[in-house]
Amino acid sequence: MVSKYRIKQVVSLTLLILWILMIITGTLLFISKEFRKELKLIERKTLKDIHIYVGFLTIGVSIIHIILNIRALMCYLGLGI
């Protein structure tokens, strides 16, 4: 069986990767259309779809992350369990 610590590691790393993807796609959506065309990047609609789906994944993984780390969170807030 996989240890809870290993699951926390995977969830935390996944969350980091998703946040990085959100930053990259958000930045690419923010820059001008002409600049994106010069770089020959993907279409805005595709980029927008990726950003939205990664956002939903980020929400889901964040909820899992909070559940796995609820004890630490409570301690940080002074509400120790």
N, C-alpha and C positions, 0 to 999 in steps of 0.2 A: 504494500500500500504506500502511496505517496504521502510524505509528511506534510503537515500543515505549513511548516516553514518553507518547503519547496513550492507549494501552491502560492504562498505570499510572494515569493521571489518572482515567479512567472507572471502573476497578476501585476506586480509593480513594474516590471520591465515592459509588459504589454502596454500599460498605461503611459509610460514614458514614450514609447514608440508612437502611440496614437496621438499624444500631445504634439510631438514633433511633426507628424503628418498634418495635424490641424494647422500648425504654424506655417508650414510650407504651402499648403493649399490656400490658406487664407491670404498669405502674402502674394501668391501668384494671382489670386482673384483681385487683389487690390491694385496691382500694377496695371499700367495702361494696356489697351488692346494691341496697339502698334508694337509695343515692346515685346509682348508675348508672341506676336507673329514673327518678329525678327528672330526670336529664339527658337521658332518652330516648335512651340509647345502644344499641348493638347487643347482642344476647343474649350471655350469657357463653360459651356453646358456640362461637358464631361467633368471638368474640374470642379464645378459647383456640386454635381452629384457625388463625386468622391468626398468632397468636404462635408456634405450632409451625412452620408453614411458613416464616415469616420467619426463624426460628431455623435451620432447615435451609439456607435460602439463605445466611444469614450464615456458616455453617460452610463451605459451598462457595466463596463469594467470598473468605473468609479464607484458604483453602488457595491459591487463585489468587494472592492478594495476597502471600503468603509466597513462592511460587515466583517471582513477578516481582521480588521484592525480596530474594532470597536473598543476593546479594553484600553489600548494605548490612547485612543482619542478621548475617552472618558477621563483618563489620568491627566492628559494635557489640559483638559477643561476644569480640573479639580473636582471631578465627580466620580472619583475612583470606585470601581465595581468590586 
